[in-house]
Amino acid sequence: MAVAELVEIKFRLADGSDIGPNKYSPSSTVGSLKEKIIAQWPKDKENGPKTINDVKLINAGKILENNRTLSESRLPVAEVAGAVITMHVVVRPPMVDKNNDKLHDDTPIKGGCSCSIL
């Protein structure tokens, strides 16, 4: 595959910082991009994603699906030669286990509500 065919992408985090840009093949899956984001997640940032299901990638207002390739996702900016595509990264907050009031990583919840609605 020629270098000219690669797509250059940077990932914008919620605080405005970026991961990348790096070049990817149009046949790369969205899931593989998420794996790279997790591997390159800044160590100084709290609440980093643990799995690809903790990450949502958004491009041009569209949430990209894990099993689709970049070419199948029809990235609108990819058609502009030499353009860098910015994808927004949304990390799902840690899920709470309602049975024992702990996060999935066994961290106790601080200030949890014990209200009951009947």
DSSP file (Angstrom, degrees, kcal/mol; ACC not computed):
  #  RESIDUE AA STRUCTURE BP1 BP2  ACC     N-H-->O    O-->H-N    N-H-->O    O-->H-N    TCO  KAPPA ALPHA  PHI   PSI    X-CA   Y-CA   Z-CA
    1    1 A M              0   0    0      0, 0.0     2,-0.1     0, 0.0     5,-0.0   0.000 360.0 360.0 360.0 131.8    0.0    0.0    0.0
    2    2 A A    >   -     0   0    0      1,-0.1     3,-1.4     3,-0.0     4,-0.4  -0.399 360.0-122.8 -73.5 150.3    1.4    3.4   -0.9
    3    3 A V  G >  S+     0   0    0      1,-0.3     3,-1.5     2,-0.2    -1,-0.1   0.827 109.6  66.5 -62.4 -31.6    1.9    6.0    1.8
    4    4 A A  G 3  S+     0   0    0      1,-0.3    -1,-0.3    77,-0.0    78,-0.2   0.748  94.4  59.4 -62.3 -23.1   -0.3    8.4   -0.2
    5    5 A E  G <  S+     0   0    0     -3,-1.4    -1,-0.3     2,-0.1    -2,-0.2   0.626  83.8 103.6 -82.0 -12.8   -3.3    6.1    0.5
    6    6 A L    <   -     0   0    0     -3,-1.5     2,-0.5    -4,-0.4    19,-0.2  -0.345  68.3-132.6 -71.3 151.7   -2.9    6.4    4.3
    7    7 A V  E     -A   24   0A   0     17,-3.5    17,-2.8    -2,-0.0     2,-0.6  -0.905  13.0-139.9-106.6 129.2   -5.4    8.5    6.3
    8    8 A E  E     +Ab  23  84A   0     75,-0.6    77,-3.1    -2,-0.5     2,-0.4  -0.798  28.9 175.7 -94.4 124.6   -3.9   10.9    8.8
    9    9 A I  E     -Ab  22  85A   0     13,-2.9    13,-2.4    -2,-0.6     2,-0.4  -0.972  18.2-169.5-131.7 139.2   -5.9   11.1   12.1
   10   10 A K  E     - b   0  86A   0     75,-2.9    77,-2.6    -2,-0.4     2,-0.6  -0.955  20.1-136.1-122.2 151.6   -5.6   12.8   15.4
   11   11 A F  E     -Ab  19  87A   0      8,-2.9     8,-2.3    -2,-0.4     2,-0.6  -0.923  11.9-149.5-112.0 119.8   -7.8   12.1   18.4
   12   12 A R  E     -Ab  18  88A   0     75,-3.0    77,-2.8    -2,-0.6     6,-0.2  -0.785  13.3-151.0 -92.9 121.6   -9.1   15.1   20.4
   13   13 A L    >   -     0   0    0      4,-3.1     3,-2.0    -2,-0.6    77,-0.1  -0.383  31.4 -99.2 -86.2 168.0   -9.7   14.3   24.1
   14   14 A A  T 3  S+     0   0    0      1,-0.3    -1,-0.1    75,-0.2    76,-0.0   0.783 121.7  55.6 -60.7 -29.8  -12.3   16.1   26.3
   15   15 A D  T 3  S-     0   0    0      2,-0.1    -1,-0.3     1,-0.0     3,-0.1   0.421 121.5-103.9 -86.0   3.9   -9.7   18.5   27.8
   16   16 A G  S <  S+     0   0    0     -3,-2.0    -2,-0.1     1,-0.3     2,-0.1   0.325  81.9 125.2  93.4  -7.2   -8.7   19.7   24.3
   17   17 A S        -     0   0    0     -5,-0.1    -4,-3.1     1,-0.0    -1,-0.3  -0.397  49.9-135.4 -80.3 165.0   -5.4   17.7   24.1
   18   18 A D  E     -A   12   0A   0     -6,-0.2     2,-0.5     2,-0.1    -6,-0.2  -0.869  12.1-148.5-123.3 152.6   -4.7   15.4   21.2
   19   19 A I  E     -A   11   0A   0     -8,-2.3    -8,-2.9    -2,-0.3     3,-0.2  -0.993  62.2 -46.8-110.9 124.4   -3.3   12.0   20.6
   20   20 A G  E     -     0   0A   0     -2,-0.5   -10,-0.2     1,-0.3     2,-0.1  -0.610  24.2-129.6 100.7-165.1   -1.5   11.9   17.3
   21   21 A P  E     +     0   0A   0      0, 0.0     2,-0.3     0, 0.0    -1,-0.3   0.324  53.5 158.7 -80.2 152.2   -1.7   12.6   14.4
   22   22 A N  E     -A    9   0A   0    -13,-2.4   -13,-2.9    -3,-0.2     2,-0.4  -0.929  39.5-111.7-136.6 160.9   -0.8    9.2   13.1
   23   23 A K  E     -A    8   0A   0     -2,-0.3     2,-0.3   -15,-0.2   -15,-0.2  -0.807  33.9-177.3-101.2 137.8   -1.4    7.6    9.7
   24   24 A Y  E     -A    7   0A   0    -17,-2.8   -17,-3.5    -2,-0.4     9,-0.0  -0.933  29.3-108.9-132.3 152.1   -3.7    4.6    9.3
   25   25 A S    >   -     0   0    0     -2,-0.3     3,-2.1   -19,-0.2    45,-0.3  -0.544  27.5-123.8 -75.0 144.1   -4.8    2.4    6.5
   26   26 A P  T 3  S+     0   0    0      0, 0.0    45,-2.4     0, 0.0    44,-0.4   0.705 113.1  62.1 -60.8 -17.8   -8.4    2.9    5.2
   27   27 A S  T 3  S+     0   0    0     43,-0.2     2,-0.1    42,-0.2    -2,-0.0   0.469  78.1 114.5 -87.1  -1.4   -8.8   -0.9    6.0
   28   28 A S    <   -     0   0    0     -3,-2.1    42,-1.9    41,-0.1    43,-0.2  -0.445  67.4-125.7 -66.2 139.8   -8.1   -0.3    9.7
   29   29 A T  B  >  -E   69   0B   0     40,-0.2     4,-1.6    -2,-0.1    40,-0.3  -0.519  12.9-121.4 -84.5 157.1  -11.2   -1.0   11.9
   30   30 A V  H  > S+     0   0    0     38,-2.5     4,-2.1    35,-0.5    36,-0.2   0.871 115.1  58.7 -61.6 -37.8  -12.6    1.6   14.3
   31   31 A G  H  > S+     0   0    0     35,-2.3     4,-1.9    37,-0.3    -1,-0.2   0.888 103.4  50.7 -59.0 -40.7  -12.0   -1.0   17.1
   32   32 A S  H  > S+     0   0    0     34,-0.3     4,-1.7     2,-0.2    -1,-0.2   0.855 108.1  53.0 -68.2 -33.3   -8.2   -1.1   16.2
   33   33 A L  H  X S+     0   0    0     -4,-1.6     4,-2.1     2,-0.2    -2,-0.2   0.909 107.7  51.4 -64.5 -41.3   -8.1    2.7   16.4
   34   34 A K  H  X S+     0   0    0     -4,-2.1     4,-2.4     1,-0.2    -2,-0.2   0.882 106.4  54.2 -63.5 -37.9   -9.7    2.5   19.9
   35   35 A E  H  X S+     0   0    0     -4,-1.9     4,-2.1     1,-0.2    -1,-0.2   0.896 108.7  49.1 -61.9 -39.5   -7.0    0.0   21.0
   36   36 A K  H  X S+     0   0    0     -4,-1.7     4,-1.9     2,-0.2    -2,-0.2   0.879 109.0  52.7 -67.2 -37.6   -4.3    2.4   19.9
   37   37 A I  H  X S+     0   0    0     -4,-2.1     4,-0.6     2,-0.2    -2,-0.2   0.935 109.7  48.3 -62.2 -46.1   -6.0    5.2   21.8
   38   38 A I  H >< S+     0   0    0     -4,-2.4     3,-0.8     1,-0.2    -2,-0.2   0.913 112.5  48.9 -60.8 -43.2   -6.0    3.1   25.0
   39   39 A A  H 3< S+     0   0    0     -4,-2.1    -1,-0.2     1,-0.2    -2,-0.2   0.828 118.0  40.2 -66.1 -32.1   -2.3    2.2   24.5
   40   40 A Q  H 3< S+     0   0    0     -4,-1.9    -1,-0.2    -5,-0.1    -2,-0.2   0.328  81.5 135.9 -99.9   6.6   -1.4    5.9   23.9
   41   41 A W    <<  -     0   0    0     -3,-0.8     7,-0.1    -4,-0.6    -3,-0.1  -0.323  68.3-101.8 -58.2 130.8   -3.7    7.3   26.6
   42   42 A P    >   -     0   0    0      0, 0.0     3,-1.4     0, 0.0    -1,-0.1  -0.323  23.7-141.5 -58.4 130.1   -1.7   10.0   28.6
   43   43 A K  T 3  S+     0   0    0      1,-0.3     5,-0.1    -3,-0.1    -2,-0.1   0.734  97.3  61.3 -66.7 -23.5   -0.6    8.5   31.9
   44   44 A D  T 3  S+     0   0    0      2,-0.1     2,-0.4     0, 0.0    -1,-0.3   0.524  86.5  91.0 -83.5  -4.2   -1.2   11.7   33.8
   45   45 A K  S <  S-     0   0    0     -3,-1.4     3,-0.4     1,-0.0     2,-0.1  -0.778  71.9-135.9 -95.5 133.5   -4.9   11.7   33.0
   46   46 A E  S    S+     0   0    0     -2,-0.4    -2,-0.1     1,-0.2    -1,-0.0  -0.351  78.7  28.2 -79.9 164.6   -7.4   10.1   35.4
   47   47 A N  S    S+     0   0    0      1,-0.1    -1,-0.2    -2,-0.1     3,-0.1   0.863  77.2 178.0  54.4  44.6  -10.2    7.8   34.4
   48   48 A G        -     0   0    0     -3,-0.4    -1,-0.1     1,-0.1     2,-0.1  -0.377  37.7 -89.8 -71.1 157.2   -8.6    6.5   31.2
   49   49 A P        -     0   0    0      0, 0.0    -1,-0.1     0, 0.0    -8,-0.1  -0.383  31.3-167.4 -69.5 146.8  -10.5    3.9   29.2
   50   50 A K  S    S+     0   0    0      1,-0.2     2,-0.3    -3,-0.1    -2,-0.0   0.754  71.2  17.5-101.6 -35.8   -9.9    0.2   30.0
   51   51 A T  S >  S-     0   0    0      1,-0.0     3,-1.6   -13,-0.0     4,-0.2  -0.845  82.7-104.0-132.4 168.5  -11.5   -1.5   27.0
   52   52 A I  G >  S+     0   0    0     -2,-0.3     3,-1.2     1,-0.3    -1,-0.0   0.759 118.2  65.2 -66.4 -22.0  -12.6   -0.4   23.5
   53   53 A N  G 3  S+     0   0    0      1,-0.2    -1,-0.3     3,-0.0    39,-0.0   0.640  93.0  61.8 -74.3 -12.5  -16.2   -0.4   24.8
   54   54 A D  G <  S+     0   0    0     -3,-1.6    38,-3.4    37,-0.1     2,-0.4   0.538  98.7  71.8 -83.8  -7.5  -15.3    2.5   27.1
   55   55 A V  E <   -C   91   0A   0     -3,-1.2     2,-0.4    -4,-0.2    36,-0.2  -0.892  58.0-169.0-116.8 137.1  -14.4    4.7   24.1
   56   56 A K  E     -C   90   0A   0     34,-2.6    34,-2.6    -2,-0.4     2,-0.5  -0.992  11.1-154.2-118.7 133.6  -16.7    6.4   21.5
   57   57 A L  E     -C   89   0A   0      7,-0.5     7,-2.8    -2,-0.4     2,-0.5  -0.919  10.7-167.0-106.0 130.9  -15.1    7.9   18.4
   58   58 A I  E     +CD  88  63A   0     30,-2.5    30,-2.7    -2,-0.5     2,-0.4  -0.971  10.1 174.3-122.1 129.4  -17.0   10.7   16.8
   59   59 A N  E >  S- D   0  62A   0      3,-2.4     3,-1.6    -2,-0.5    28,-0.1  -0.992  73.7 -11.1-135.0 126.6  -16.3   12.1   13.3
   60   60 A A  T 3  S-     0   0    0     -2,-0.4    -1,-0.1    26,-0.3     3,-0.1   0.862 129.6 -54.4  54.2  39.4  -18.4   14.7   11.6
   61   61 A G  T 3  S+     0   0    0      1,-0.2     2,-0.5     0, 0.0    -1,-0.3   0.558 114.8 116.2  77.0   8.5  -21.2   14.2   14.3
   62   62 A K  E <   -D   59   0A   0     -3,-1.6    -3,-2.4     0, 0.0     2,-0.5  -0.939  64.0-133.1-117.3 130.0  -21.3   10.5   13.7
   63   63 A I  E     -D   58   0A   0     -2,-0.5     2,-0.3    -5,-0.2    -5,-0.2  -0.686  29.9-133.4 -78.3 125.3  -20.5    7.8   16.3
   64   64 A L        -     0   0    0     -7,-2.8    -7,-0.5    -2,-0.5     2,-0.3  -0.593  12.9-125.4 -86.5 142.3  -18.3    5.2   14.6
   65   65 A E    >   -     0   0    0     -2,-0.3     3,-1.5     4,-0.1   -35,-0.5  -0.666  12.7-129.7 -90.7 138.9  -18.9    1.5   15.0
   66   66 A N  T 3  S+     0   0    0     -2,-0.3   -35,-2.3     1,-0.3   -34,-0.3   0.829 103.9  49.6 -54.9 -40.2  -16.1   -0.8   16.2
   67   67 A N  T 3  S+     0   0    0    -37,-0.2    -1,-0.3   -38,-0.1     2,-0.3   0.478  93.5  91.9 -85.9  -1.2  -16.5   -3.4   13.4
   68   68 A R  S <  S-     0   0    0     -3,-1.5   -38,-2.5     1,-0.1   -37,-0.3  -0.648  71.6-127.5 -94.0 150.4  -16.4   -1.0   10.5
   69   69 A T  B  >  -E   29   0B   0     -2,-0.3     4,-1.7   -40,-0.3   -40,-0.2  -0.417  28.1-106.3 -85.8 168.5  -13.3    0.1    8.7
   70   70 A L  T  4>S+     0   0    0    -42,-1.9     5,-0.7   -44,-0.4     4,-0.4   0.906 122.5  50.5 -61.6 -40.7  -12.3    3.7    8.1
   71   71 A S  T >45S+     0   0    0    -45,-2.4     3,-0.9     1,-0.2    -1,-0.2   0.875 110.1  49.6 -67.1 -35.4  -13.3    3.4    4.4
   72   72 A E  T 345S+     0   0    0    -46,-0.3    -1,-0.2     1,-0.2    -2,-0.2   0.788 103.0  61.7 -70.3 -26.8  -16.7    2.0    5.4
   73   73 A S  T 3<5S-     0   0    0     -4,-1.7    -1,-0.2    -8,-0.0    -2,-0.2   0.577 101.9-138.2 -76.7  -8.1  -17.2    4.8    7.9
   74   74 A R  T < 5 -     0   0    0     -3,-0.9    -3,-0.1    -4,-0.4    -2,-0.1   0.949  14.9-153.5  50.7  64.0  -17.0    7.3    4.9
   75   75 A L    > < -     0   0    0     -5,-0.7     3,-0.7     1,-0.2     4,-0.4  -0.556   1.3-151.7 -68.8 116.8  -14.9    9.9    6.6
   76   76 A P  G >  S+     0   0    0      0, 0.0     3,-0.8     0, 0.0    -1,-0.2   0.835  92.0  48.5 -64.4 -33.8  -15.9   13.1    4.8
   77   77 A V  G >  S+     0   0    0      1,-0.2     3,-2.1     2,-0.1     6,-0.2   0.694  91.9  79.5 -80.3 -17.5  -12.5   14.9    5.2
   78   78 A A  G <  S+     0   0    0     -3,-0.7    -1,-0.2     1,-0.3     4,-0.1   0.704  82.2  66.8 -63.2 -18.2  -10.5   11.8    4.1
   79   79 A E  G <  S+     0   0    0     -3,-0.8     2,-0.7    -4,-0.4    -1,-0.3   0.620  82.2  86.2 -79.1 -11.6  -11.3   12.8    0.5
   80   80 A V  S X  S-     0   0    0     -3,-2.1     3,-1.8    -4,-0.1     2,-0.0  -0.813  88.0-122.1 -91.1 117.3   -9.2   16.0    0.8
   81   81 A A  T 3  S+     0   0    0     -2,-0.7     3,-0.1     1,-0.3    -2,-0.1  -0.332  91.1   8.3 -62.1 133.4   -5.6   15.1    0.0
   82   82 A G  T 3  S+     0   0    0      1,-0.3    -1,-0.3   -78,-0.2     2,-0.2   0.483  93.8 140.2  78.7   2.8   -3.2   15.9    2.8
   83   83 A A    <   -     0   0    0     -3,-1.8   -75,-0.6    -6,-0.2     2,-0.5  -0.509  48.6-135.8 -80.6 147.5   -5.9   16.7    5.4
   84   84 A V  E     -b    8   0A   0     -2,-0.2     2,-0.4    -3,-0.1   -75,-0.2  -0.914  18.2-141.9-101.4 125.4   -5.7   15.6    9.0
   85   85 A I  E     -b    9   0A   0    -77,-3.1   -75,-2.9    -2,-0.5     2,-0.6  -0.726   8.4-150.8 -87.7 131.6   -8.9   14.2   10.3
   86   86 A T  E     -b   10   0A   0     -2,-0.4     2,-0.4   -77,-0.2   -26,-0.3  -0.919  12.3-170.7-103.8 121.3   -9.8   15.1   13.9
   87   87 A M  E     -b   11   0A   0    -77,-2.6   -75,-3.0    -2,-0.6     2,-0.4  -0.915  19.1-131.1-108.6 137.7  -11.9   12.5   15.7
   88   88 A H  E     -bC  12  58A   0    -30,-2.7   -30,-2.5    -2,-0.4     2,-0.5  -0.722  16.2-146.4 -90.4 137.0  -13.4   13.3   19.1
   89   89 A V  E     - C   0  57A   0    -77,-2.8     2,-0.5    -2,-0.4   -75,-0.2  -0.901  13.4-173.2-107.4 123.7  -12.9   10.8   21.9
   90   90 A V  E     - C   0  56A   0    -34,-2.6   -34,-2.6    -2,-0.5     2,-0.5  -0.975  10.8-153.6-116.2 126.2  -15.6   10.3   24.5
   91   91 A V  E     - C   0  55A   0     -2,-0.5   -36,-0.2   -36,-0.2   -37,-0.1  -0.872  16.6-127.2-103.6 128.0  -14.8    8.1   27.4
   92   92 A R        -     0   0    0    -38,-3.4     3,-0.1    -2,-0.5   -38,-0.0  -0.535  32.0-114.9 -68.8 130.1  -17.7    6.3   29.2
   93   93 A P        -     0   0    0      0, 0.0    -1,-0.1     0, 0.0   -46,-0.0  -0.279  46.5 -78.5 -63.0 155.2  -17.5    7.0   32.9
   94   94 A P        -     0   0    0      0, 0.0     2,-0.2     0, 0.0    -3,-0.0  -0.262  53.1-118.1 -55.9 139.0  -16.8    4.0   35.1
   95   95 A M        -     0   0    0     -3,-0.1     9,-1.5     1,-0.0     2,-0.4  -0.544  20.6-130.3 -82.7 145.5  -20.0    1.9   35.6
   96   96 A V  E     -F  103   0C   0      7,-0.2     2,-0.9    -2,-0.2     7,-0.2  -0.803   8.0-137.0 -97.2 133.6  -21.4    1.4   39.1
   97   97 A D  E >>> -F  102   0C   0      5,-3.3     3,-1.1    -2,-0.4     5,-1.1  -0.808  15.7-161.2 -86.8 106.4  -22.4   -2.0   40.3
   98   98 A K  T 345S+     0   0    0     -2,-0.9    -1,-0.2     1,-0.3     5,-0.1   0.695  81.3  66.9 -66.2 -19.3  -25.7   -1.3   42.0
   99   99 A N  T 345S+     0   0    0      1,-0.2    -1,-0.3     3,-0.1    -2,-0.0   0.823 120.8  13.0 -72.7 -30.9  -25.6   -4.5   44.0
  100  100 A N  T <45S-     0   0    0     -3,-1.1    -2,-0.2     2,-0.2    -1,-0.2   0.239  98.0-116.6-132.9  16.8  -22.7   -3.5   46.2
  101  101 A D  T  <5S+     0   0    0     -4,-1.0     8,-1.6     1,-0.2     2,-0.3   0.865  74.5 120.3  49.9  45.0  -22.2    0.3   45.6
  102  102 A K  E   < -FG  97 108C   0     -5,-1.1    -5,-3.3     6,-0.2    -2,-0.2  -0.949  66.9-110.9-131.2 155.1  -18.8   -0.1   44.1
  103  103 A L  E >   -F   96   0C   0      4,-2.6     3,-2.4    -2,-0.3    -7,-0.2  -0.375  44.6 -98.7 -73.1 164.5  -17.3    0.8   40.7
  104  104 A H  T 3  S+     0   0    0     -9,-1.5    -1,-0.1     1,-0.3    -8,-0.1   0.747 126.8  57.9 -59.8 -22.2  -16.4   -2.2   38.5
  105  105 A D  T 3  S-     0   0    0      2,-0.1    -1,-0.3     3,-0.0    -2,-0.0   0.194 122.9-106.2 -93.1  18.6  -12.8   -1.8   39.7
  106  106 A D  S <  S+     0   0    0     -3,-2.4    -2,-0.1     1,-0.2    -1,-0.0   0.633  70.8 147.0  69.5  18.4  -13.9   -2.2   43.3
  107  107 A T        -     0   0    0      1,-0.0    -4,-2.6    -4,-0.0    -1,-0.2  -0.746  51.8-119.0 -81.8 127.0  -13.5    1.4   44.2
  108  108 A P  B     -G  102   0C   0      0, 0.0     2,-0.3     0, 0.0    -6,-0.2  -0.357  26.8-114.5 -65.4 146.6  -16.1    2.4   46.8
  109  109 A I        -     0   0    0     -8,-1.6     2,-0.5    -6,-0.0     3,-0.4  -0.639  25.1-137.3 -81.5 135.7  -18.5    5.2   45.8
  110  110 A K  S    S-     0   0    0     -2,-0.3    -1,-0.0     1,-0.2     0, 0.0  -0.814  79.2  -2.1 -95.4 130.8  -18.3    8.4   47.7
  111  111 A G  S    S+     0   0    0     -2,-0.5    -1,-0.2     1,-0.2     2,-0.1   0.826  82.6 178.9  66.7  33.8  -21.5   10.1   48.7
  112  112 A G        -     0   0    0     -3,-0.4     2,-0.3   -11,-0.1    -1,-0.2  -0.401  27.9-118.8 -69.1 146.0  -23.9    7.6   47.1
  113  113 A C        -     0   0    0      1,-0.1    -1,-0.1    -2,-0.1    -2,-0.0  -0.635  18.2-165.7 -85.8 141.1  -27.6    8.3   47.5
  114  114 A S        +     0   0    0     -2,-0.3    -1,-0.1     2,-0.1    -2,-0.0   0.002  39.4 141.2-113.6  27.7  -29.7    5.7   49.3
  115  115 A C        -     0   0    0      1,-0.0     2,-0.4     2,-0.0    -2,-0.0  -0.320  36.9-153.6 -69.9 150.7  -33.1    7.1   48.2
  116  116 A S        -     0   0    0     -2,-0.0     2,-0.6     0, 0.0    -2,-0.1  -0.997   0.4-156.4-125.9 131.9  -36.0    4.9   47.2
  117  117 A I              0   0    0     -2,-0.4    -2,-0.0     1,-0.1     0, 0.0  -0.935 360.0 360.0-108.1 122.3  -38.7    5.9   44.8
  118  118 A L              0   0    0     -2,-0.6    -1,-0.1     0, 0.0     0, 0.0   0.420 360.0 360.0-104.8 360.0  -41.9    4.0   45.2
